[in-house]
């Protein structure tokens, strides 16, 4: 979602004469778009500002803007802590960035813009054509969260759940496809909570997927990030009824222990989580899954952790993310006693080794096989290209006959944990 927001900020500032530069030293304005999920992400902001200060040590400083969730959560603290920052803009206010930049240039006064006005934001963004011309593009359909997991800051930094108008999303999707996109990933903090009512008609994520299916030159559809609670039957059926919906789902579980899930206020249990997996596997036995895991959550004991490991081994996730619990200020869990850091580090090492081996083995299984790859871009090497499988696995391959946007067959020669390596088999799939 941060990438989508960054692209839209670029679209906005072009209207007042700015253009993107790949060389920071040439910049008149530096925008740091931020995430507040973990503490390390917050500290990275200050580290990056330190690099900007170093680069501009002997020349006129650029306008420095911090946008996103860190700006929303710590606006006052940031302006006090780092005088080099000129402006903070929350994720629901960045549509006003042009007015604020012009205002700063006139008055040279620091600006704190952290209001929640998501409706106005998307109304304003709709007026500006999404210039993203990537083969694989992101499209935000939903923002905010009403789940209030006890460890999470999203409800406080992104606000309550808001679903964009159905027609607005379809219009932007068609625009992206006209610009060359062949794959669209629908985004939301709880993307499968999408719910919009217009003229008495109810639209859910399943309705969006079925409508996107009709766009002629769109080849692949994905969505992320999902909450298990909102994996409804109509949405599950889309994996059977939408041929362009890829057989891969990122479905965060966080823990394999019902005790911990309850403490987290996740609003689902492990039995329910397994039932979703089973239903999707029944539709497509080749369906693959990834997930998120928090280890060392307050009150997690060895037995709780073992249950998480049992879940990992049983489902055999293709790709997942695991983190040590990071207390976020203002959340209910921040008040709970932390677990000894040596214990949490050891648990993280164990789960990451298991996830690493699962990912490595799944990639190994594809060696000497021919698989479908959507070509995304050409690499610096003259005959090397990058693409992804239907299940999101990155592929680097040699070819003399393909172009970005082609759907091709690649013979996999080798692999590591993160990537597949192969060669183009020369016969293209016909784009849907």
N, C-alpha and C positions, 0 to 999 in steps of 0.2 A: 504494500500500500504506500510506503514511503517513496518508492520509485515512481508510482503513478502521481503522487502529489508533487514530486520534484519536476516531473515532466510538465505538469499543468502550470507550475510556477514559471517555468521557462516560457510556456505559451503566453502567459500574462505579461511578463516583463518585456517581451519583444514589442509590445504595443507602445512602450515608452522609450524605445530605442536601444535596449540592451540585447546582446546576443551572447550565446554560450561560448566560452573559451576553454581550451584544454590546457592552457598555461596560466596558472594562478597569478603570476606576477603581472600579467596583462589586465587583470580584473579591476574594474572600478567599484564592483560590488560583489561581496562574497556571501552566499546564502548557505547556511548549514542546516539541513533538514534532519531532524533528530528523532530518536526513539527513546522511550523511557521504561521499557520493559524490565531491564536489568540495570544494576548500579554501574557496571562497567561501561554500558552504553552512555550513561550520563557523563561519566568522567572523560570519555572520548571526546565529548564536545569541547571541554576545556583544553584538552591536549591538542585538538585540531586548531583551536583559536591561537594556541601557543605557536603553532607552525606558521599560521598566517602572520602573526606579529613578527616572527623571525624573518619571513620573506619580505616584509615591508618595513624593516627596521630603519632603513636609511632613505626611504621615499615616502611620499604621501600615502597615508593609510586609506584602504578602500572602505566603503560603507559595509559594515558587518552586521548581518541579520541572522538571528537564530530562529528557525521555524520548527514546527512540529510539537511532539508531545513533551519534550523536555522544556521547551519554551512555555507550554501551557502550565505545567506542574510547578516550575521553579522560576517563573518570570522575574519576580521581585528580587529573589536571591541571586539570580544570574546578573542582573543589572548592577547589583551591589558588589558582587564578587569580582566581576570582570569589567572594568571600565572601557575596554576595547570594543565591547558590544554596543551597537547603536540602536538596535531594534529587536524586540522579541515578538513573534507572531504565532499564535496557537494554530493547530491544524484545522480548526473550523473558521478561521479568519483570514487565511492567506489569499482569498479572492480580493482583499482590500490592499494588497501589497503595493500596487502602483500608486494609489493615492498617498499611502504612508511614505513611500520613497520620495515622492515629489514634495510632500509636506516637510520631510526631514531636510531635504536640500534647501528649502526656503527658510526654515526656522532653526535648523541645527539643534533640535531638541530630541532627546532619547524618547523612544516610543514603546509602549507596552500595550499590545493588542491581543487579548486572550479571551474574547467573548465567544459564547457558543451561538452560532447562527448558521447551522449546517444547511438549512433550507435556502437561505439567501446565497450561500456559497455555490451550491449547484445550479441555482438559477442564473448566477453570473457566469459560471463556467460554461453553461450551455450556449452562451452567446459567442464563445470563443472556440473556434474549431480546434479539436485535438490534433496536433501536428505530428503525433507519434507515427513514424513510418516503419517501425520494426516488424519483422515477420511474426514474432510472438509479442503480443501487446497485453497490457493490463487495463482493466476497466472496473473502476469502483462502482458498485451497485448499492452498497449498504455501509453505514458507518455507526460507530458507537456500540454500546453493550449494556444490556439490562440484567446480565447474569450475576454480576457482583461476586465473582470468585474471590475468596478472602485474601488471595495473594496478589491480585491484579489491579493495576492503576488505570486500565483503559476506560472504565466508566467515568473516571474523574478527569481524564485528559481528552477523551473523545466525546464524552457526553452520552446521553441515552440513545437507544437504537433508532436510526432513521433510515428509511428506504427511499431511494430515488424514484421518481416517476418512471413507470414502465416504458412509455413511449420515448422518454428522454434517453434511456439506456439503449434501446434498440437503434435510435438515431445515431448515437455515438459509436455503437458497434459497426453499423454500416459505413460510417465515415472512416473508421479504422481500416476496414476491409478495402475501401476505395483507395486508401493510402498505401495498400500493399500487405496488410496483416493477413496471415493465413491461420493464425491461432490466437484466440482470446482467452485470457484467464480472468474470470469474474472475481472481484475482491470485496472483502468485508471483514470487520472484526469478528462478526458472526454471520458469514455470508449466507448460510442456509436459513437464517432468520428473516431473510428478505420477505417483506409483506407490504403490498401497496394496494390501496383501494381507490378506484376512480369510477364515478358514475354508477356506484353500487356493485361494481365488478371487482372481485378479489384476484390479485396477482401474487403468486409465490415464485420461489426460485425455479420450480419445475416448469411454470408457465414461461419464464424467461428462456430456459434451456430449449424448450420446444419451439419457441419463436426464433431463436438464434440458429437452430437447426435448418431453418428455411433460407438463410443467407447463402447464396450460391457459391461464392468464392471463399467462404470460410471452411477450413478443413478440420480444425480441431477446436474443442471447447474444454475448458477446465474451470474449477472454482476452488477457492480457498479464502479464509480458513473456516472450517466447519466446527460446530459444536455438536457432540453426540445427541444432545437433547432435541435438536432440531432436524435430525435425520429422519424425516417423515416418510411414510410409505410411497407417496406420490413422487418424492425426490429419489428414493431408491429405485423406483420403476423407470426413472429416466435413464439409468444405466442399461436398461433393456430397450427402451424406446427411442433413444437419441444415438444415432450411429456416430455422430461427431464428438460425443462426450467420451473422453479418454478413460480407459480402465485403470484409473489410479485415483486414490483419494487420500488427502492429508486429513487425518482425524485425531486431533489431540486427545489423549487420555489422561496424561499427567502422572497417574499412579495406578498400580495394579491392586491396591488395597482399598477395600470399601471404607475402612476406618479413615484413611487419609483423604479419600474423595469426599467424605462427609465433612471432615475438618476444613477442607478446601472450599466447601459449598459448591461443588461441581454439578449437583442436581442430576447425576446419573450414577449408576453402579456398574460393576464389572459385568454382571450378567446381561444387562442391557447393551453394553458396549459389544460384547461377544455376539449378541443377537444381530446387530447391524452388520458386522463382518460376515456372519453366516448367510444372511439374506443376500448380500452383494456377491459372495462367493457362489451362491446358488445360481445367480443370474449369469455370472462369468467366473468360471473356476480359475482363470488366469488373472483376475483382478489383484492388484497389489496395493499396499497401504504404507503410509508413513505416519509418524506421530510425534508428539512432544512429551518429554518426561522431566519432571522436577524431582530431584533426589535431595534428601536431607530436609524435607519439609518438617516443621516442628511436630514432635511426637512420633515421627517415623522411626520404628524399631527394625531390628533385623528381619523379623517375620514379615513386616509390611514390605520391606525391600525385596525379600524373596518372592513375594506375590507379584511384584512388578517384573522381576526377572522371569517368572513363570509365564507372564503375559507376553513378554518380548519373545521368548522361545516358541511359544505356541503359535503366535500370529506370523512370526518371521517377517518383520517389517523390512521393506526394501530400502528405506532411507528415513532416518529419524533424527531428532534433535534432543539433546539431554543437557540439563543445566543443574548446577547446585542452586538450591533455593536462595533467592536474593530478596531480602525484606525491602519493600517499597514504602516510603513514608506515607502515612495516612490510611494504609490498608489495615483491616482487622488482624491479619496474620503478623504484622510488624510488632504487635504487642506480645507475641508468644516467644517463649524461650528458644534460642537457637540450639541446634545440635552441634556437638564438638566438630570442629572443622576437619580434623584428621579422619573422622568417621565418614563425613560427607565426601571428602576427596577420594577416599577408598571406594565408596559406593559409586561415585561418578566414573572412576577408572574401570570398575567391573562392568557397568552397564554400557559404557562406550566401547569397551573391547568386544562385548557381545554384539552390539549394533554394527561395529566395524566389520566383524567376521561375517555377519549376515549379509551385509551390503557387498562385501568382497566375494562371497560365494555366489550370490545371485548374479553378479556381473560375470563371474567365471563361467557360470552355466550357459551364458550367451556366446562364448567363444566358439568359433567354427560354425556359427549359425548366421542366417540372413535375416535382418530385421528392418522394419519400416522406420525411416528417419525423415523428419522435417528439417530441411536445410535452413539454418538461420543466418549465417554469415560466413564470409571467406576470411581465413586467417592470414597473417602476414606471409607465411610460407605460400609460395605461388600456387601450389596444388592442394592445399589443406583447407578443410572446411569444418565448421561446427554445426551440430544439430542435436536434436533430442528424439528419443524413442517415444512411443505412445505412453510409456510409464515414467517419463520425465528424466530418464537417465541421459547425461551428456555423452555425445559421441564426437570424436575427432577422427576424421577420415580423409583419405586421399581420393581425388577425383579430377578428371579433366573435362567432364561433360555435364556438370550440374550448375545450378544457379540458386541463390537464396530464394526460398519460397517453394522449391521443388520438393515433392514427396518421393523419396527414392528408397531403394534397397541397398543396404550396406552389409557386407560380410565382415563379421567381427573377428579380428585376428588376435587381439590381446586385451587385457583390462587391468585396472587397479581398483581401489575402493571407490573412487569418485567418477571414473571415466571408462568408456569403452573406446577402443581404437580399431579402425578397420579400413576397408576400401570399397568404393562405389562399384556396384554390380552392373552399372550402365543402363539398366531398364528402369524407367521412371514409372511410378504409379500415376494414374490419371487423377488429377485434383478433383475433389468432390465439389 
